Amino acid sequence: MKNDFFYKKLDAYNKAKEFTLMVYSLLKNFPSYEQYALCDQLRRSAVSVPSNIAEGMGRMAIKERIHFLEISYASMIEVLCQMDISHSLGYISEEELDNIEDLGYAVGRLMSGLRKSLMDKIPPQN
């Protein structure tokens, strides 16, 4: 019997993975001269979003888990910035930009909720 890692059960992880797959799908239409420039940076940033959620949930300390969620969130914002630039360059449509931003917003809300639930587990300091 396969033993799934628990991060795969997190809504934040699954939505972040969906976000990454959408980015990869959009990159298929970028010009070839961007493959080792903007596309490469977008791939790395996008993969960082679910990867840092997974890595953080593999940590034992709650503060470390929160730290990795913050890294994940920052990577998502980086992707959204690069997608905005991509739209300005004419690589993606307004609708595609809206779709990735909407999905990013949903990912951010889920990460924020997960972060809050983790923060609630930290005992108050005296």
N, CA, C and O atoms as a Tinker XYZ file with bonds, in Angstrom:
   504  protein
     1  N      0.845000   -1.191000    0.000000    73     2
     2  CA     0.000000    0.000000    0.000000    64     1     3
     3  C      0.885000    1.247000    0.000000    63     2     4     5
     4  O      1.865000    1.342000    0.738000    81     3
     5  N      0.508000    2.184000   -0.840000    73     3     6
     6  CA     1.273000    3.418000   -0.973000    64     5     7
     7  C      0.969000    4.346000    0.198000    63     6     8     9
     8  O     -0.188000    4.553000    0.567000    81     7
     9  N      2.039000    4.902000    0.773000    73     7    10
    10  CA     1.892000    5.829000    1.888000    64     9    11
    11  C      2.101000    7.250000    1.357000    63    10    12    13
    12  O      3.238000    7.671000    1.144000    81    11
    13  N      1.013000    7.983000    1.145000    73    11    14
    14  CA     1.110000    9.347000    0.631000    64    13    15
    15  C      1.713000   10.280000    1.666000    63    14    16    17
    16  O      1.473000   10.144000    2.866000    81    15
    17  N      2.491000   11.217000    1.186000    73    15    18
    18  CA     2.995000   12.266000    2.053000    64    17    19
    19  C      1.849000   13.233000    2.328000    63    18    20    21
    20  O      1.074000   13.551000    1.426000    81    19
    21  N      1.740000   13.698000    3.559000    73    19    22
    22  CA     0.549000   14.454000    3.939000    64    21    23
    23  C      0.427000   15.798000    3.234000    63    22    24    25
    24  O     -0.683000   16.318000    3.123000    81    23
    25  N      1.534000   16.387000    2.749000    73    23    26
    26  CA     1.418000   17.674000    2.061000    64    25    27
    27  C      0.523000   17.571000    0.828000    63    26    28    29
    28  O     -0.079000   18.561000    0.411000    81    27
    29  N      0.435000   16.369000    0.245000    73    27    30
    30  CA    -0.399000   16.184000   -0.942000    64    29    31
    31  C     -1.885000   16.337000   -0.628000    63    30    32    33
    32  O     -2.697000   16.531000   -1.532000    81    31
    33  N     -2.233000   16.250000    0.629000    73    31    34
    34  CA    -3.627000   16.392000    1.039000    64    33    35
    35  C     -4.003000   17.847000    1.328000    63    34    36    37
    36  O     -5.173000   18.152000    1.562000    81    35
    37  N     -3.018000   18.738000    1.312000    73    35    38
    38  CA    -3.279000   20.147000    1.609000    64    37    39
    39  C     -3.865000   20.861000    0.393000    63    38    40    41
    40  O     -3.343000   20.746000   -0.716000    81    39
    41  N     -4.947000   21.596000    0.610000    73    39    42
    42  CA    -5.542000   22.381000   -0.472000    64    41    43
    43  C     -4.539000   23.385000   -1.027000    63    42    44    45
    44  O     -4.493000   23.610000   -2.237000    81    43
    45  N     -3.736000   23.991000   -0.153000    73    43    46
    46  CA    -2.752000   24.986000   -0.598000    64    45    47
    47  C     -1.750000   24.352000   -1.559000    63    46    48    49
    48  O     -1.404000   24.952000   -2.576000    81    47
    49  N     -1.289000   23.162000   -1.249000    73    47    50
    50  CA    -0.343000   22.472000   -2.135000    64    49    51
    51  C     -0.993000   22.149000   -3.483000    63    50    52    53
    52  O     -0.412000   22.413000   -4.535000    81    51
    53  N     -2.180000   21.586000   -3.446000    73    51    54
    54  CA    -2.851000   21.181000   -4.687000    64    53    55
    55  C     -3.181000   22.370000   -5.583000    63    54    56    57
    56  O     -3.055000   22.279000   -6.804000    81    55
    57  N     -3.598000   23.472000   -4.992000    73    55    58
    58  CA    -3.893000   24.671000   -5.780000    64    57    59
    59  C     -2.589000   25.281000   -6.303000    63    58    60    61
    60  O     -2.561000   25.800000   -7.419000    81    59
    61  N     -1.520000   25.226000   -5.524000    73    59    62
    62  CA    -0.213000   25.726000   -5.970000    64    61    63
    63  C      0.318000   24.874000   -7.127000    63    62    64    65
    64  O      0.928000   25.395000   -8.061000    81    63
    65  N      0.086000   23.584000   -7.057000    73    63    66
    66  CA     0.494000   22.697000   -8.153000    64    65    67
    67  C     -0.294000   23.053000   -9.417000    63    66    68    69
    68  O      0.275000   23.107000  -10.508000    81    67
    69  N     -1.580000   23.292000   -9.275000    73    67    70
    70  CA    -2.418000   23.706000  -10.411000    64    69    71
    71  C     -1.891000   25.015000  -11.012000    63    70    72    73
    72  O     -1.854000   25.177000  -12.232000    81    71
    73  N     -1.488000   25.940000  -10.146000    73    71    74
    74  CA    -0.908000   27.220000  -10.566000    64    73    75
    75  C      0.351000   26.969000  -11.407000    63    74    76    77
    76  O      0.524000   27.566000  -12.470000    81    75
    77  N      1.213000   26.094000  -10.930000    73    75    78
    78  CA     2.452000   25.762000  -11.641000    64    77    79
    79  C      2.155000   25.154000  -13.003000    63    78    80    81
    80  O      2.790000   25.512000  -13.995000    81    79
    81  N      1.204000   24.248000  -13.057000    73    79    82
    82  CA     0.851000   23.610000  -14.325000    64    81    83
    83  C      0.270000   24.627000  -15.312000    63    82    84    85
    84  O      0.493000   24.520000  -16.518000    81    83
    85  N     -0.475000   25.614000  -14.799000    73    83    86
    86  CA    -1.005000   26.653000  -15.686000    64    85    87
    87  C      0.140000   27.491000  -16.260000    63    86    88    89
    88  O      0.135000   27.829000  -17.443000    81    87
    89  N      1.108000   27.819000  -15.427000    73    87    90
    90  CA     2.269000   28.578000  -15.913000    64    89    91
    91  C      2.972000   27.802000  -17.016000    63    90    92    93
    92  O      3.277000   28.357000  -18.072000    81    91
    93  N      3.227000   26.529000  -16.778000    73    91    94
    94  CA     3.896000   25.700000  -17.786000    64    93    95
    95  C      3.096000   25.664000  -19.090000    63    94    96    97
    96  O      3.672000   25.698000  -20.178000    81    95
    97  N      1.791000   25.597000  -18.978000    73    95    98
    98  CA     0.941000   25.579000  -20.163000    64    97    99
    99  C      1.065000   26.891000  -20.944000    63    98   100   101
   100  O      1.139000   26.879000  -22.173000    81    99
   101  N      1.085000   28.005000  -20.240000    73    99   102
   102  CA     1.209000   29.305000  -20.891000    64   101   103
   103  C      2.566000   29.476000  -21.574000    63   102   104   105
   104  O      2.666000   30.146000  -22.602000    81   103
   105  N      3.589000   28.881000  -21.012000    73   103   106
   106  CA     4.944000   29.038000  -21.559000    64   105   107
   107  C      5.108000   28.383000  -22.923000    63   106   108   109
   108  O      6.034000   28.718000  -23.661000    81   107
   109  N      4.235000   27.468000  -23.261000    73   107   110
   110  CA     4.325000   26.783000  -24.558000    64   109   111
   111  C      4.187000   27.757000  -25.729000    63   110   112   113
   112  O      4.649000   27.469000  -26.833000    81   111
   113  N      3.553000   28.906000  -25.490000    73   111   114
   114  CA     3.306000   29.870000  -26.565000    64   113   115
   115  C      4.295000   31.035000  -26.577000    63   114   116   117
   116  O      4.156000   31.953000  -27.385000    81   115
   117  N      5.277000   31.006000  -25.703000    73   115   118
   118  CA     6.269000   32.081000  -25.675000    64   117   119
   119  C      7.231000   31.918000  -26.848000    63   118   120   121
   120  O      7.425000   30.807000  -27.343000    81   119
   121  N      7.833000   33.016000  -27.294000    73   119   122
   122  CA     8.798000   32.900000  -28.393000    64   121   123
   123  C     10.019000   32.078000  -27.979000    63   122   124   125
   124  O     10.402000   32.058000  -26.810000    81   123
   125  N     10.613000   31.413000  -28.943000    73   123   126
   126  CA    11.742000   30.522000  -28.653000    64   125   127
   127  C     12.919000   31.262000  -28.027000    63   126   128   129
   128  O     13.652000   30.681000  -27.228000    81   127
   129  N     13.113000   32.533000  -28.375000    73   127   130
   130  CA    14.253000   33.264000  -27.812000    64   129   131
   131  C     14.095000   33.556000  -26.317000    63   130   132   133
   132  O     15.048000   33.988000  -25.669000    81   131
   133  N     12.898000   33.322000  -25.765000    73   131   134
   134  CA    12.682000   33.497000  -24.324000    64   133   135
   135  C     12.868000   32.198000  -23.535000    63   134   136   137
   136  O     12.775000   32.217000  -22.308000    81   135
   137  N     13.124000   31.084000  -24.199000    73   135   138
   138  CA    13.193000   29.793000  -23.514000    64   137   139
   139  C     14.259000   29.751000  -22.417000    63   138   140   141
   140  O     14.055000   29.115000  -21.383000    81   139
   141  N     15.381000   30.415000  -22.633000    73   139   142
   142  CA    16.456000   30.375000  -21.636000    64   141   143
   143  C     16.571000   31.678000  -20.869000    63   142   144   145
   144  O     17.561000   31.911000  -20.176000    81   143
   145  N     15.574000   32.518000  -20.989000    73   143   146
   146  CA    15.557000   33.785000  -20.262000    64   145   147
   147  C     14.301000   33.823000  -19.391000    63   146   148   149
   148  O     14.271000   33.231000  -18.312000    81   147
   149  N     13.284000   34.510000  -19.856000    73   147   150
   150  CA    12.059000   34.675000  -19.072000    64   149   151
   151  C     11.389000   33.337000  -18.767000    63   150   152   153
   152  O     10.925000   33.124000  -17.647000    81   151
   153  N     11.331000   32.440000  -19.740000    73   151   154
   154  CA    10.675000   31.136000  -19.517000    64   153   155
   155  C     11.388000   30.335000  -18.435000    63   154   156   157
   156  O     10.750000   29.720000  -17.580000    81   155
   157  N     12.712000   30.349000  -18.483000    73   155   158
   158  CA    13.488000   29.615000  -17.480000    64   157   159
   159  C     13.219000   30.168000  -16.080000    63   158   160   161
   160  O     13.037000   29.408000  -15.129000    81   159
   161  N     13.195000   31.483000  -15.964000    73   159   162
   162  CA    12.926000   32.110000  -14.669000    64   161   163
   163  C     11.502000   31.807000  -14.202000    63   162   164   165
   164  O     11.277000   31.537000  -13.023000    81   163
   165  N     10.551000   31.853000  -15.120000    73   163   166
   166  CA     9.161000   31.542000  -14.760000    64   165   167
   167  C      9.011000   30.094000  -14.307000    63   166   168   169
   168  O      8.299000   29.817000  -13.342000    81   167
   169  N      9.676000   29.173000  -14.994000    73   167   170
   170  CA     9.606000   27.762000  -14.579000    64   169   171
   171  C     10.152000   27.584000  -13.170000    63   170   172   173
   172  O      9.534000   26.917000  -12.340000    81   171
   173  N     11.312000   28.181000  -12.899000    73   171   174
   174  CA    11.916000   28.037000  -11.569000    64   173   175
   175  C     11.040000   28.662000  -10.483000    63   174   176   177
   176  O     10.852000   28.076000   -9.417000    81   175
   177  N     10.513000   29.844000  -10.758000    73   175   178
   178  CA     9.654000   30.508000   -9.773000    64   177   179
   179  C      8.370000   29.719000   -9.538000    63   178   180   181
   180  O      7.933000   29.547000   -8.400000    81   179
   181  N      7.772000   29.242000  -10.629000    73   179   182
   182  CA     6.503000   28.509000  -10.514000    64   181   183
   183  C      6.670000   27.195000   -9.758000    63   182   184   185
   184  O      5.840000   26.853000   -8.915000    81   183
   185  N      7.725000   26.467000  -10.051000    73   183   186
   186  CA     7.971000   25.190000   -9.365000    64   185   187
   187  C      8.265000   25.418000   -7.885000    63   186   188   189
   188  O      7.986000   24.560000   -7.047000    81   187
   189  N      8.822000   26.567000   -7.579000    73   187   190
   190  CA     9.142000   26.899000   -6.193000    64   189   191
   191  C      7.891000   27.023000   -5.320000    63   190   192   193
   192  O      7.960000   26.809000   -4.109000    81   191
   193  N      6.763000   27.363000   -5.917000    73   191   194
   194  CA     5.551000   27.587000   -5.115000    64   193   195
   195  C      5.095000   26.298000   -4.420000    63   194   196   197
   196  O      5.062000   26.273000   -3.189000    81   195
   197  N      4.744000   25.228000   -5.144000    73   195   198
   198  CA     4.341000   24.003000   -4.428000    64   197   199
   199  C      5.526000   23.313000   -3.740000    63   198   200   201
   200  O      5.352000   22.657000   -2.713000    81   199
   201  N      6.720000   23.461000   -4.301000    73   199   202
   202  CA     7.891000   22.797000   -3.710000    64   201   203
   203  C      8.171000   23.303000   -2.309000    63   202   204   205
   204  O      8.489000   22.514000   -1.419000    81   203
   205  N      8.058000   24.608000   -2.097000    73   203   206
   206  CA     8.311000   25.144000   -0.764000    64   205   207
   207  C      7.206000   24.819000    0.223000    63   206   208   209
   208  O      7.457000   24.703000    1.423000    81   207
   209  N      5.989000   24.671000   -0.269000    73   207   210
   210  CA     4.925000   24.195000    0.624000    64   209   211
   211  C      5.261000   22.788000    1.086000    63   210   212   213
   212  O      5.199000   22.488000    2.278000    81   211
   213  N      5.619000   21.923000    0.140000    73   211   214
   214  CA     5.956000   20.534000    0.482000    64   213   215
   215  C      7.157000   20.479000    1.417000    63   214   216   217
   216  O      7.131000   19.776000    2.428000    81   215
   217  N      8.215000   21.224000    1.079000    73   215   218
   218  CA     9.406000   21.191000    1.924000    64   217   219
   219  C      9.110000   21.706000    3.325000    63   218   220   221
   220  O      9.563000   21.133000    4.316000    81   219
   221  N      8.348000   22.788000    3.398000    73   219   222
   222  CA     8.010000   23.339000    4.705000    64   221   223
   223  C      7.220000   22.373000    5.565000    63   222   224   225
   224  O      7.451000   22.272000    6.770000    81   223
   225  N      6.281000   21.658000    4.945000    73   223   226
   226  CA     5.479000   20.710000    5.706000    64   225   227
   227  C      6.296000   19.495000    6.134000    63   226   228   229
   228  O      5.875000   18.728000    6.999000    81   227
   229  N      7.458000   19.327000    5.526000    73   227   230
   230  CA     8.368000   18.266000    5.940000    64   229   231
   231  C      9.225000   18.648000    7.136000    63   230   232   233
   232  O      9.937000   17.808000    7.687000    81   231
   233  N      9.162000   19.893000    7.533000    73   231   234
   234  CA     9.927000   20.371000    8.688000    64   233   235
   235  C      9.151000   20.098000    9.966000    63   234   236   237
   236  O      7.920000   20.085000    9.973000    81   235
   237  N      9.877000   19.884000   11.024000    73   235   238
   238  CA     9.225000   19.584000   12.296000    64   237   239
   239  C      8.807000   20.857000   13.045000    63   238   240   241
   240  O      7.757000   20.882000   13.687000    81   239
   241  N      9.611000   21.888000   12.963000    73   239   242
   242  CA     9.329000   23.116000   13.702000    64   241   243
   243  C      8.265000   23.946000   12.968000    63   242   244   245
   244  O      8.337000   24.134000   11.754000    81   243
   245  N      7.301000   24.425000   13.711000    73   243   246
   246  CA     6.215000   25.212000   13.137000    64   245   247
   247  C      6.755000   26.490000   12.495000    63   246   248   249
   248  O      6.309000   26.880000   11.416000    81   247
   249  N      7.709000   27.138000   13.151000    73   247   250
   250  CA     8.258000   28.377000   12.596000    64   249   251
   251  C      8.956000   28.121000   11.265000    63   250   252   253
   252  O      8.927000   28.979000   10.383000    81   251
   253  N      9.576000   26.971000   11.106000    73   251   254
   254  CA    10.195000   26.625000    9.822000    64   253   255
   255  C      9.114000   26.405000    8.759000    63   254   256   257
   256  O      9.269000   26.827000    7.613000    81   255
   257  N      8.041000   25.756000    9.139000    73   255   258
   258  CA     6.937000   25.551000    8.194000    64   257   259
   259  C      6.404000   26.893000    7.697000    63   258   260   261
   260  O      6.148000   27.072000    6.506000    81   259
   261  N      6.244000   27.813000    8.612000    73   259   262
   262  CA     5.758000   29.154000    8.259000    64   261   263
   263  C      6.752000   29.849000    7.339000    63   262   264   265
   264  O      6.361000   30.487000    6.361000    81   263
   265  N      8.034000   29.726000    7.652000    73   263   266
   266  CA     9.076000   30.351000    6.823000    64   265   267
   267  C      9.000000   29.849000    5.381000    63   266   268   269
   268  O      9.111000   30.645000    4.448000    81   267
   269  N      8.816000   28.559000    5.188000    73   267   270
   270  CA     8.736000   28.008000    3.829000    64   269   271
   271  C      7.451000   28.444000    3.126000    63   270   272   273
   272  O      7.447000   28.622000    1.908000    81   271
   273  N      6.368000   28.617000    3.869000    73   271   274
   274  CA     5.140000   29.162000    3.265000    64   273   275
   275  C      5.375000   30.592000    2.782000    63   274   276   277
   276  O      4.868000   30.995000    1.735000    81   275
   277  N      6.140000   31.345000    3.548000    73   275   278
   278  CA     6.447000   32.721000    3.147000    64   277   279
   279  C      7.317000   32.742000    1.886000    63   278   280   281
   280  O      7.126000   33.596000    1.021000    81   279
   281  N      8.249000   31.828000    1.776000    73   279   282
   282  CA     9.069000   31.716000    0.564000    64   281   283
   283  C      8.176000   31.348000   -0.618000    63   282   284   285
   284  O      8.305000   31.912000   -1.705000    81   283
   285  N      7.279000   30.407000   -0.398000    73   283   286
   286  CA     6.352000   29.977000   -1.443000    64   285   287
   287  C      5.505000   31.144000   -1.923000    63   286   288   289
   288  O      5.322000   31.328000   -3.126000    81   287
   289  N      4.992000   31.923000   -0.998000    73   287   290
   290  CA     4.165000   33.078000   -1.350000    64   289   291
   291  C      4.969000   34.093000   -2.171000    63   290   292   293
   292  O      4.474000   34.636000   -3.159000    81   291
   293  N      6.194000   34.334000   -1.757000    73   291   294
   294  CA     7.046000   35.282000   -2.481000    64   293   295
   295  C      7.318000   34.791000   -3.907000    63   294   296   297
   296  O      7.346000   35.588000   -4.844000    81   295
   297  N      7.516000   33.491000   -4.067000    73   295   298
   298  CA     7.721000   32.934000   -5.408000    64   297   299
   299  C      6.480000   33.113000   -6.266000    63   298   300   301
   300  O      6.582000   33.392000   -7.461000    81   299
   301  N      5.320000   32.955000   -5.669000    73   299   302
   302  CA     4.078000   33.144000   -6.418000    64   301   303
   303  C      3.952000   34.591000   -6.885000    63   302   304   305
   304  O      3.553000   34.844000   -8.021000    81   303
   305  N      4.289000   35.533000   -6.022000    73   303   306
   306  CA     4.243000   36.946000   -6.392000    64   305   307
   307  C      5.242000   37.219000   -7.512000    63   306   308   309
   308  O      4.956000   38.000000   -8.419000    81   307
   309  N      6.404000   36.585000   -7.458000    73   307   310
   310  CA     7.396000   36.722000   -8.521000    64   309   311
   311  C      6.820000   36.248000   -9.858000    63   310   312   313
   312  O      6.989000   36.910000  -10.883000    81   311
   313  N      6.143000   35.104000   -9.840000    73   311   314
   314  CA     5.514000   34.592000  -11.061000    64   313   315
   315  C      4.492000   35.592000  -11.589000    63   314   316   317
   316  O      4.457000   35.867000  -12.788000    81   315
   317  N      3.672000   36.130000  -10.714000    73   315   318
   318  CA     2.639000   37.072000  -11.153000    64   317   319
   319  C      3.259000   38.329000  -11.758000    63   318   320   321
   320  O      2.747000   38.861000  -12.742000    81   319
   321  N      4.340000   38.798000  -11.185000    73   319   322
   322  CA     5.061000   39.942000  -11.746000    64   321   323
   323  C      5.571000   39.609000  -13.145000    63   322   324   325
   324  O      5.422000   40.408000  -14.070000    81   323
   325  N      6.170000   38.436000  -13.297000    73   323   326
   326  CA     6.720000   38.030000  -14.587000    64   325   327
   327  C      5.617000   37.792000  -15.616000    63   326   328   329
   328  O      5.824000   38.020000  -16.808000    81   327
   329  N      4.466000   37.344000  -15.175000    73   327   330
   330  CA     3.345000   37.177000  -16.085000    64   329   331
   331  C      2.792000   38.534000  -16.522000    63   330   332   333
   332  O      2.362000   38.691000  -17.665000    81   331
   333  N      2.803000   39.501000  -15.628000    73   331   334
   334  CA     2.390000   40.850000  -15.993000    64   333   335
   335  C      3.334000   41.412000  -17.066000    63   334   336   337
   336  O      2.885000   42.024000  -18.035000    81   335
   337  N      4.615000   41.202000  -16.888000    73   335   338
   338  CA     5.607000   41.619000  -17.890000    64   337   339
   339  C      5.367000   40.868000  -19.201000    63   338   340   341
   340  O      5.437000   41.454000  -20.281000    81   339
   341  N      5.086000   39.575000  -19.098000    73   339   342
   342  CA     4.820000   38.762000  -20.291000    64   341   343
   343  C      3.620000   39.288000  -21.057000    63   342   344   345
   344  O      3.618000   39.303000  -22.287000    81   343
   345  N      2.612000   39.714000  -20.335000    73   343   346
   346  CA     1.436000   40.303000  -20.980000    64   345   347
   347  C      1.818000   41.598000  -21.685000    63   346   348   349
   348  O      1.406000   41.836000  -22.820000    81   347
   349  N      2.603000   42.431000  -21.013000    73   347   350
   350  CA     3.046000   43.693000  -21.616000    64   349   351
   351  C      3.868000   43.470000  -22.882000    63   350   352   353
   352  O      3.857000   44.292000  -23.799000    81   351
   353  N      4.578000   42.348000  -22.916000    73   351   354
   354  CA     5.382000   42.002000  -24.097000    64   353   355
   355  C      4.551000   41.323000  -25.192000    63   354   356   357
   356  O      5.046000   41.070000  -26.290000    81   355
   357  N      3.287000   41.032000  -24.880000    73   355   358
   358  CA     2.405000   40.403000  -25.859000    64   357   359
   359  C      2.511000   38.891000  -25.923000    63   358   360   361
   360  O      2.053000   38.276000  -26.887000    81   359
   361  N      3.110000   38.284000  -24.905000    73   359   362
   362  CA     3.277000   36.822000  -24.890000    64   361   363
   363  C      2.030000   36.101000  -24.395000    63   362   364   365
   364  O      1.781000   34.958000  -24.778000    81   363
   365  N      1.239000   36.766000  -23.538000    73   363   366
   366  CA    -0.015000   36.184000  -23.063000    64   365   367
   367  C     -1.112000   37.240000  -23.202000    63   366   368   369
   368  O     -0.847000   38.442000  -23.207000    81   367
   369  N     -2.337000   36.761000  -23.314000    73   367   370
   370  CA    -3.482000   37.664000  -23.486000    64   369   371
   371  C     -3.929000   38.230000  -22.135000    63   370   372   373
   372  O     -3.496000   37.779000  -21.075000    81   371
   373  N     -4.795000   39.215000  -22.209000    73   371   374
   374  CA    -5.391000   39.791000  -20.997000    64   373   375
   375  C     -6.159000   38.716000  -20.226000    63   374   376   377
   376  O     -6.090000   38.653000  -18.998000    81   375
   377  N     -6.888000   37.875000  -20.956000    73   375   378
   378  CA    -7.652000   36.794000  -20.315000    64   377   379
   379  C     -6.721000   35.804000  -19.616000    63   378   380   381
   380  O     -7.007000   35.368000  -18.501000    81   379
   381  N     -5.625000   35.452000  -20.254000    73   379   382
   382  CA    -4.668000   34.523000  -19.631000    64   381   383
   383  C     -4.046000   35.143000  -18.384000    63   382   384   385
   384  O     -3.856000   34.465000  -17.375000    81   383
   385  N     -3.732000   36.434000  -18.460000    73   383   386
   386  CA    -3.201000   37.122000  -17.279000    64   385   387
   387  C     -4.233000   37.131000  -16.157000    63   386   388   389
   388  O     -3.897000   36.865000  -15.003000    81   387
   389  N     -5.481000   37.433000  -16.488000    73   387   390
   390  CA    -6.545000   37.425000  -15.478000    64   389   391
   391  C     -6.692000   36.047000  -14.840000    63   390   392   393
   392  O     -6.859000   35.934000  -13.626000    81   391
   393  N     -6.630000   35.006000  -15.657000    73   391   394
   394  CA    -6.785000   33.636000  -15.145000    64   393   395
   395  C     -5.656000   33.261000  -14.200000    63   394   396   397
   396  O     -5.907000   32.688000  -13.140000    81   395
   397  N     -4.411000   33.576000  -14.564000    73   395   398
   398  CA    -3.292000   33.216000  -13.682000    64   397   399
   399  C     -3.322000   34.067000  -12.414000    63   398   400   401
   400  O     -2.966000   33.588000  -11.338000    81   399
   401  N     -3.746000   35.327000  -12.535000    73   399   402
   402  CA    -3.858000   36.171000  -11.337000    64   401   403
   403  C     -4.969000   35.675000  -10.413000    63   402   404   405
   404  O     -4.803000   35.675000   -9.193000    81   403
   405  N     -6.097000   35.253000  -10.983000    73   403   406
   406  CA    -7.191000   34.709000  -10.165000    64   405   407
   407  C     -6.744000   33.454000   -9.427000    63   406   408   409
   408  O     -7.036000   33.277000   -8.244000    81   407
   409  N     -6.031000   32.586000  -10.139000    73   407   410
   410  CA    -5.546000   31.364000   -9.498000    64   409   411
   411  C     -4.502000   31.704000   -8.432000    63   410   412   413
   412  O     -4.484000   31.098000   -7.360000    81   411
   413  N     -3.638000   32.669000   -8.727000    73   411   414
   414  CA    -2.652000   33.111000   -7.736000    64   413   415
   415  C     -3.321000   33.655000   -6.484000    63   414   416   417
   416  O     -2.876000   33.390000   -5.367000    81   415
   417  N     -4.387000   34.413000   -6.674000    73   415   418
   418  CA    -5.129000   34.948000   -5.535000    64   417   419
   419  C     -5.685000   33.808000   -4.680000    63   418   420   421
   420  O     -5.624000   33.865000   -3.452000    81   419
   421  N     -6.226000   32.778000   -5.325000    73   419   422
   422  CA    -6.768000   31.622000   -4.594000    64   421   423
   423  C     -5.661000   30.890000   -3.842000    63   422   424   425
   424  O     -5.851000   30.487000   -2.694000    81   423
   425  N     -4.512000   30.717000   -4.480000    73   423   426
   426  CA    -3.366000   30.063000   -3.822000    64   425   427
   427  C     -2.947000   30.891000   -2.607000    63   426   428   429
   428  O     -2.707000   30.347000   -1.530000    81   427
   429  N     -2.861000   32.194000   -2.788000    73   427   430
   430  CA    -2.461000   33.070000   -1.688000    64   429   431
   431  C     -3.398000   32.991000   -0.504000    63   430   432   433
   432  O     -2.954000   32.978000    0.644000    81   431
   433  N     -4.698000   32.937000   -0.774000    73   431   434
   434  CA    -5.683000   32.816000    0.317000    64   433   435
   435  C     -5.490000   31.508000    1.080000    63   434   436   437
   436  O     -5.536000   31.480000    2.310000    81   435
   437  N     -5.274000   30.427000    0.332000    73   435   438
   438  CA    -5.076000   29.123000    0.987000    64   437   439
   439  C     -3.790000   29.103000    1.810000    63   438   440   441
   440  O     -3.768000   28.573000    2.921000    81   439
   441  N     -2.725000   29.679000    1.267000    73   439   442
   442  CA    -1.467000   29.728000    2.021000    64   441   443
   443  C     -1.617000   30.598000    3.260000    63   442   444   445
   444  O     -1.068000   30.283000    4.316000    81   443
   445  N     -2.356000   31.689000    3.132000    73   443   446
   446  CA    -2.584000   32.567000    4.275000    64   445   447
   447  C     -3.352000   31.837000    5.378000    63   446   448   449
   448  O     -3.029000   31.968000    6.559000    81   447
   449  N     -4.363000   31.074000    4.986000    73   447   450
   450  CA    -5.120000   30.298000    5.969000    64   449   451
   451  C     -4.266000   29.236000    6.639000    63   450   452   453
   452  O     -4.366000   29.022000    7.847000    81   451
   453  N     -3.429000   28.573000    5.858000    73   451   454
   454  CA    -2.528000   27.562000    6.418000    64   453   455
   455  C     -1.530000   28.210000    7.365000    63   454   456   457
   456  O     -1.245000   27.681000    8.439000    81   455
   457  N     -1.006000   29.352000    6.962000    73   455   458
   458  CA    -0.050000   30.082000    7.818000    64   457   459
   459  C     -0.716000   30.468000    9.137000    63   458   460   461
   460  O     -0.127000   30.308000   10.207000    81   459
   461  N     -1.944000   30.976000    9.056000    73   459   462
   462  CA    -2.659000   31.369000   10.276000    64   461   463
   463  C     -2.882000   30.165000   11.183000    63   462   464   465
   464  O     -2.711000   30.269000   12.398000    81   463
   465  N     -3.259000   29.033000   10.615000    73   463   466
   466  CA    -3.486000   27.846000   11.445000    64   465   467
   467  C     -2.190000   27.396000   12.117000    63   466   468   469
   468  O     -2.210000   26.914000   13.250000    81   467
   469  N     -1.073000   27.551000   11.423000    73   467   470
   470  CA     0.221000   27.211000   12.031000    64   469   471
   471  C      0.591000   28.219000   13.124000    63   470   472   473
   472  O      1.086000   27.841000   14.186000    81   471
   473  N      0.346000   29.497000   12.854000    73   471   474
   474  CA     0.657000   30.541000   13.847000    64   473   475
   475  C     -0.127000   30.306000   15.137000    63   474   476   477
   476  O      0.374000   30.542000   16.236000    81   475
   477  N     -1.363000   29.837000   14.983000    73   475   478
   478  CA    -2.203000   29.581000   16.159000    64   477   479
   479  C     -1.642000   28.466000   17.038000    63   478   480   481
   480  O     -1.999000   28.361000   18.211000    81   479
   481  N     -0.767000   27.638000   16.478000    73   479   482
   482  CA    -0.177000   26.523000   17.245000    64   481   483
   483  C      1.070000   26.938000   18.007000    63   482   484   485
   484  O      1.567000   26.178000   18.838000    81   483
   485  N      1.580000   28.129000   17.738000    73   483   486
   486  CA     2.778000   28.607000   18.445000    64   485   487
   487  C      2.343000   29.135000   19.807000    63   486   488   489
   488  O      1.492000   30.020000   19.896000    81   487
   489  N      2.933000   28.587000   20.866000    73   487   490
   490  CA     2.549000   29.062000   22.208000    64   489   491
   491  C      2.927000   30.537000   22.396000    63   490   492   493
   492  O      3.963000   30.984000   21.903000    81   491
   493  N      2.090000   31.281000   23.103000    73   491   494
   494  CA     2.404000   32.703000   23.340000    64   493   495
   495  C      3.688000   32.859000   24.169000    63   494   496   497
   496  O      3.974000   32.070000   25.070000    81   495
   497  N      4.438000   33.896000   23.829000    73   495   498
   498  CA     5.667000   34.201000   24.565000    64   497   499
   499  C      5.327000   35.042000   25.789000    63   498   500   501
   500  O      4.480000   35.932000   25.719000    81   499
   501  N      5.979000   34.765000   26.896000    73   499   502
   502  CA     5.728000   35.564000   28.125000    64   501   503
   503  C      6.657000   36.728000   28.198000    63   502   504
   504  O      6.597000   37.506000   29.150000    81   503
